[in-house]
Structure formats: C-alpha cells, structure tokens
C-alpha cells in the first residue's frame, strides 16, 4: 500500500506493516505476539542479530512484532521516520529527556505542563543538575527572551494542560535550531489529527497514548516519534536499559484505538466547541479556555498551527475552590476522574488533583487558579453532557 498517497483517516485504518506481521494468515486484525523471547535458526544468526548485522527479533524488551506495528503506526500518523512505544506517557517523556540531556544542560519549558512532567523536571534538577525554566513561549521574541546560554532543549505542551494556552511550535523550532538545540512537543491534547508538530519543525513528538490514541480508558501506554537517528538512540539506551517497555497486548489495544482516532477526535472537538460556547454564556462561569472559540486570545496562532480546538475545555467557576468542589460533587453523568481523551466525559479539579504536586506559587504563575475546572468532553450526546453540567452549575450558586 502506498501510504503516502492516502489521507490520514485512511492511513489510521490501514497503518503501515513493513514486515507483514499484521497480515499473518490473512487476518484483518493484527496478531498479538505474546512471547518474551525468539528462537534463532543458528548460533551464527543469534550473534548476527545481537550485533545488529541481521534484522529480526531477539527479546521483547528490545523489540516485538506487535509493538513494532504500533511504532510504525504512530510514525506514519505523525509524519516521522520512526516511532517508539513505552509503558506509559511518563516513561516516554522521561526516556526522551534522559537521552537528549546531560548534566549542566538547561531546558526551556512551556509555562504549564502536566504535574508528572513537572515532578520529573524537578527530579532532573535535584539528581542530575539539569535545570529548567518555565516561560511564555507564545512567539519568537518570547522564546529568545527566555533563552539561556546552557539551553539545549525546548520542551512544550500545546495546548498547555490545563490552561489551553498555545505555544508557537514553529517559532520554538527556529530558535532551538539556530542555537543547536532540539524541540520536543507533547502532542497528546491535539493528536496528529489536529496538529502536526514535526511538520512545524519539532524534532521529537510525544504522546500519552493512554488518552486519545487509545481512546477508551482501558490502557496505559506512551509513544514518541521522530527521526530514525534519534529514535534509535533512545531505543538502544533509555528504553532498552531503563526497561520502560509496553506489553504486546497493550500495543494491540492502542493499534485498535487508533483506527477510529480521526472520527473520535472530530466528534470530541464538535461537542467541546459547543460546550465551550454554552459555558461562556453561563453566569456562574468567569472564564472559559478553549482554542476554538472566536474570541480566544491566541486566535491567529490557533489558525496557524491547529485544525480544530480539540476535546478539552477548561473554565473558571465563580466562588473558587469551594464552589468548584460543590459543582463536581453534583455531577451525575460526567465522571469525576483524571486522565482525558476517552469516550466518557471526565471532569477534574487541577489544583487538588493532576497539579496538586505543583507548589501553589508556581501553579499561580502557570495560570491554574483554585476555581479552574478541566473537562475532557466525551462521546455522549452533547445535549446530555450539557444538561449535567448545567444542573451542577445551578446547584453550585
């Protein structure tokens, strides 16, 4: 199949299979290779495979056919040369950062990141002397102002979790490359359906495939994609030696989820846009953060690098944390849960949940107020979602 001639929607349903494992015995669904090790035809073949002189499988910590299918699928979806699968999104992030950085380096980071990423950055500073700075990376001038002599990598989420602020990917890429540095983009919120970081100049793209790529809230997995050079180095060092690999069955689950990624993301986006508009009109809501809104402050950048606002909406409820807790406790259809990007609508309070480990003063700098609520809009009927949100808002006044 000449995948380069097909649309992304088609390629997600028919991902590449360079070795033919997915078509074993004519099966439409790819097989799951539940094996820890692989037999060699001879001692010479085993030696050649260990030496990298002959293609083939050795041990599933190093490579597995089912996992390999997923790695090809994410590379194709993101327009990358190669992909890597990990045990979780955090395993992907930590492996990429550990491989690309060394003691004394500095990382420039988007103003807001997931709480687990924040904790990892703090650990890298404490244990390995790899320092970081949070900054508004909304245009090239902002990136240049935040740049330091020891900056070797820019790490960004865009849209930022949970404030939905956008980072100018192309500007970050230009500045990074002019200074001999790299750009890593967490594309979990947007997915390759709505945003193409590598086409905008990023070097590595990361996903928590637990979210939209898996899409059903039943698997934990991380992915990275980029050049064959970078992916090979990460595989041979951080992934192989730290051992943060995913299982073949989990890889198969995400492969299945990715087949419906395009249609799901479009439905999530359509419903989230409607929910954001209605929240803006509600008297109990002080602010709404959603890139797809006509009055979104970064509208120009949104139109430049995104193809839809996505399924995530954040809003500030009047009355602060106490009112926010009342609102959440009165939800009936929507689930009170962290994570995102699955079929159910999930609602969380970042200050007490996903970003509880971030010091209050840094949360404030990130724009995460006590009354901020984050909604991952699911695939339920939008009228049913809104009815639940509306009754909870009314009860919280």
TITORMI-293512 format. One record per residue (C-alpha): residue in one letter; chain; x negated, z negated, y. Coordinates in steps of 0.5 Angstrom, whole numbers, plus 500, padded with zeros to 3 digits. Each point is the difference from the previous one (the first is absolute). Example, Ala and Ser with C-alpha at 12.3 -4.5 7.8 and 13.67 -1.06 7.14 Angstrom:
BEGIN
aa ch X Z Y
A A 475 484 491 .
S A 498 502 507 .
This chain:
BEGIN
aa ch X Z Y
X A 500 500 500 .
X A 497 502 507 .
X A 502 494 503 .
X A 497 502 507 .
X A 506 505 501 .
X A 505 495 498 .
X A 504 495 505 .
X A 498 492 500 .
X A 507 499 497 .
X A 499 505 494 .
X A 493 497 499 .
X A 502 493 500 .
X A 505 502 494 .
X A 494 504 497 .
X A 494 497 501 .
X A 493 503 498 .
X A 498 499 493 .
X A 493 503 500 .
X A 498 497 492 .
X A 507 502 498 .
X A 501 493 497 .
X A 507 500 503 .
X A 503 505 496 .
X A 498 498 494 .
X A 504 502 494 .
X A 504 504 505 .
X A 503 493 503 .
X A 503 501 507 .
X A 499 492 502 .
X A 492 499 499 .
X A 498 495 494 .
X A 497 493 501 .
X A 493 499 497 .
X A 500 493 499 .
X A 493 500 497 .
X A 494 496 502 .
X A 495 504 497 .
X A 499 507 498 .
X A 496 503 494 .
X A 494 504 500 .
X A 499 506 495 .
X A 493 498 500 .
X A 495 495 503 .
X A 497 506 504 .
X A 507 501 503 .
X A 501 493 502 .
X A 493 500 503 .
X A 501 506 504 .
X A 507 497 503 .
X A 497 494 502 .
X A 494 504 503 .
X A 506 504 504 .
X A 497 506 497 .
X A 506 502 496 .
X A 508 499 502 .
X A 504 496 496 .
X A 503 492 499 .
X A 496 494 498 .
X A 503 494 502 .
X A 507 499 504 .
X A 496 496 505 .
X A 496 506 502 .
X A 506 505 499 .
X A 506 501 497 .
X A 504 507 499 .
X A 507 497 503 .
X A 496 496 505 .
X A 497 507 502 .
X A 506 503 500 .
X A 503 496 506 .
X A 493 500 503 .
X A 501 508 500 .
X A 507 499 503 .
X A 498 496 506 .
X A 494 504 502 .
X A 505 506 500 .
X A 505 497 504 .
X A 495 497 505 .
X A 496 507 500 .
X A 494 496 497 .
X A 495 503 496 .
X A 500 493 495 .
X A 504 494 499 .
X A 499 493 497 .
X A 505 495 497 .
X A 499 493 501 .
X A 504 494 497 .
X A 503 498 507 .
X A 500 503 507 .
X A 496 494 502 .
X A 495 502 494 .
X A 500 507 503 .
X A 498 497 507 .
X A 495 495 498 .
X A 496 505 496 .
X A 500 505 505 .
X A 498 496 505 .
X A 495 496 496 .
X A 497 507 498 .
X A 500 503 507 .
X A 497 494 504 .
X A 494 496 499 .
X A 497 493 503 .
X A 500 500 508 .
X A 505 506 501 .
X A 506 500 505 .
X A 507 502 498 .
X A 505 502 506 .
X A 507 499 497 .
X A 507 501 503 .
X A 503 495 504 .
X A 505 498 494 .
X A 498 500 492 .
X A 503 497 494 .
X A 499 493 499 .
X A 496 501 494 .
X A 496 505 503 .
X A 498 495 506 .
X A 498 495 495 .
X A 495 505 497 .
X A 497 501 506 .
X A 499 493 502 .
X A 497 499 493 .
X A 495 506 501 .
X A 498 497 506 .
X A 499 493 497 .
X A 497 502 494 .
X A 496 506 502 .
X A 499 501 507 .
X A 505 506 501 .
X A 503 499 507 .
X A 507 503 502 .
X A 503 500 507 .
X A 508 502 501 .
X A 502 505 505 .
X A 505 504 503 .
X A 498 507 497 .
X A 505 504 504 .
X A 496 505 503 .
X A 493 503 500 .
X A 498 496 506 .
X A 502 493 497 .
X A 496 502 494 .
X A 494 501 504 .
X A 501 493 504 .
X A 500 496 493 .
X A 494 504 497 .
X A 494 495 499 .
X A 493 502 498 .
X A 501 498 493 .
X A 507 503 499 .
X A 499 504 493 .
X A 507 501 498 .
X A 507 500 503 .
X A 506 497 496 .
X A 507 501 502 .
X A 507 500 498 .
X A 505 504 503 .
X A 506 499 502 .
X A 497 493 500 .
X A 503 494 496 .
X A 505 497 502 .
X A 500 503 508 .
X A 500 507 498 .
X A 495 502 506 .
X A 497 506 498 .
X A 492 502 500 .
X A 498 506 502 .
X A 496 503 494 .
X A 497 506 503 .
X A 497 496 506 .
X A 497 495 495 .
X A 497 505 495 .
X A 497 504 506 .
X A 497 493 503 .
X A 498 498 493 .
X A 496 507 498 .
X A 497 500 507 .
X A 497 494 498 .
X A 498 501 493 .
X A 506 495 498 .
X A 506 501 495 .
X A 507 499 501 .
X A 505 497 494 .
X A 507 501 501 .
X A 505 496 496 .
X A 506 505 500 .
X A 505 495 496 .
X A 505 500 505 .
X A 501 507 502 .
X A 497 503 493 .
X A 498 507 499 .
X A 507 503 502 .
X A 500 498 507 .
X A 492 499 502 .
X A 494 504 498 .
X A 494 495 502 .
X A 495 505 496 .
X A 502 506 504 .
X A 499 496 506 .
X A 493 498 499 .
X A 500 494 496 .
X A 495 499 494 .
X A 504 496 495 .
X A 507 498 500 .
X A 503 494 496 .
X A 507 499 497 .
X A 503 493 497 .
X A 504 505 495 .
X A 504 493 499 .
X A 504 503 506 .
X A 503 507 501 .
X A 496 504 495 .
X A 502 495 494 .
X A 507 499 504 .
X A 504 496 495 .
X A 496 493 501 .
X A 498 500 493 .
X A 493 501 500 .
X A 493 497 504 .
X A 495 506 501 .
X A 495 502 505 .
X A 498 507 502 .
X A 494 504 504 .
X A 499 507 501 .
X A 494 504 504 .
X A 494 504 498 .
X A 497 500 493 .
X A 494 497 503 .
X A 503 494 503 .
X A 505 499 494 .
X A 494 501 495 .
X A 496 495 503 .
X A 506 495 501 .
X A 502 501 492 .
X A 492 499 498 .
X A 499 494 504 .
X A 506 496 503 .
X A 505 502 495 .
X A 496 500 493 .
X A 496 494 502 .
X A 506 495 503 .
X A 505 503 495 .
X A 506 500 504 .
X A 503 506 496 .
X A 507 501 499 .
X A 503 501 493 .
X A 502 507 497 .
X A 508 497 500 .
X A 500 498 507 .
X A 497 507 502 .
X A 505 504 496 .
X A 505 496 504 .
X A 498 502 506 .
X A 499 507 498 .
X A 507 500 498 .
X A 502 497 507 .
X A 496 505 504 .
X A 504 505 497 .
X A 506 498 505 .
X A 496 498 505 .
X A 502 505 505 .
X A 507 500 499 .
X A 500 492 500 .
X A 496 500 507 .
X A 504 504 503 .
X A 506 496 499 .
X A 497 494 502 .
X A 498 503 506 .
X A 507 502 502 .
X A 503 494 498 .
X A 495 496 504 .
X A 501 504 506 .
X A 507 499 500 .
X A 499 492 499 .
X A 495 500 506 .
X A 505 503 505 .
X A 505 495 498 .
X A 495 494 501 .
X A 498 503 507 .
X A 508 499 502 .
X A 501 493 497 .
X A 500 494 505 .
X A 496 496 495 .
X A 494 504 500 .
X A 495 500 505 .
X A 495 506 498 .
X A 500 505 495 .
X A 494 503 497 .
X A 501 507 497 .
X A 495 506 501 .
X A 506 505 499 .
X A 504 497 506 .
X A 500 505 506 .
X A 498 494 505 .
X A 494 498 495 .
X A 494 499 505 .
X A 496 504 496 .
X A 504 506 499 .
X A 495 505 502 .
X A 495 497 494 .
X A 506 500 495 .
X A 502 507 501 .
X A 492 502 500 .
X A 499 497 493 .
X A 506 498 496 .
X A 506 504 497 .
X A 505 494 501 .
X A 501 493 501 .
X A 500 497 493 .
X A 504 495 497 .
X A 497 494 503 .
X A 504 496 506 .
X A 497 494 504 .
X A 504 496 505 .
X A 500 494 504 .
X A 506 496 500 .
X A 502 495 506 .
X A 499 493 498 .
X A 493 500 497 .
X A 499 498 493 .
X A 505 495 499 .
X A 506 506 501 .
X A 495 504 496 .
X A 501 496 494 .
X A 507 499 501 .
X A 501 508 500 .
X A 496 500 494 .
X A 504 495 496 .
X A 506 503 502 .
X A 499 507 497 .
X A 504 502 494 .
X A 498 507 497 .
X A 493 500 503 .
X A 495 497 496 .
X A 495 494 504 .
X A 494 503 497 .
X A 493 502 502 .
X A 497 507 498 .
X A 503 506 502 .
X A 502 508 498 .
X A 504 499 494 .
X A 508 501 499 .
X A 502 493 502 .
X A 500 499 508 .
X A 495 494 501 .
X A 500 495 506 .
X A 495 495 501 .
X A 497 496 506 .
X A 493 502 501 .
X A 498 493 504 .
X A 502 496 494 .
X A 499 505 494 .
X A 495 506 500 .
X A 496 498 506 .
X A 500 492 499 .
X A 493 500 499 .
X A 498 503 506 .
X A 499 495 506 .
X A 505 499 505 .
X A 496 503 506 .
X A 498 506 496 .
X A 507 501 498 .
X A 502 500 507 .
X A 494 505 502 .
X A 503 504 495 .
X A 507 500 503 .
X A 503 496 494 .
X A 505 495 503 .
X A 504 495 497 .
X A 506 504 500 .
X A 497 506 497 .
X A 504 503 494 .
X A 498 505 496 .
X A 505 505 496 .
X A 498 504 494 .
X A 506 505 500 .
X A 502 502 493 .
X A 504 505 497 .
X A 507 496 500 .
X A 505 504 504 .
X A 498 499 508 .
X A 507 497 501 .
X A 500 494 495 .
X A 493 499 503 .
X A 502 499 507 .
X A 506 496 498 .
X A 496 495 497 .
X A 495 500 506 .
X A 506 500 505 .
X A 503 494 497 .
X A 494 496 499 .
X A 498 501 507 .
X A 507 498 503 .
X A 500 494 496 .
X A 493 498 503 .
X A 502 500 507 .
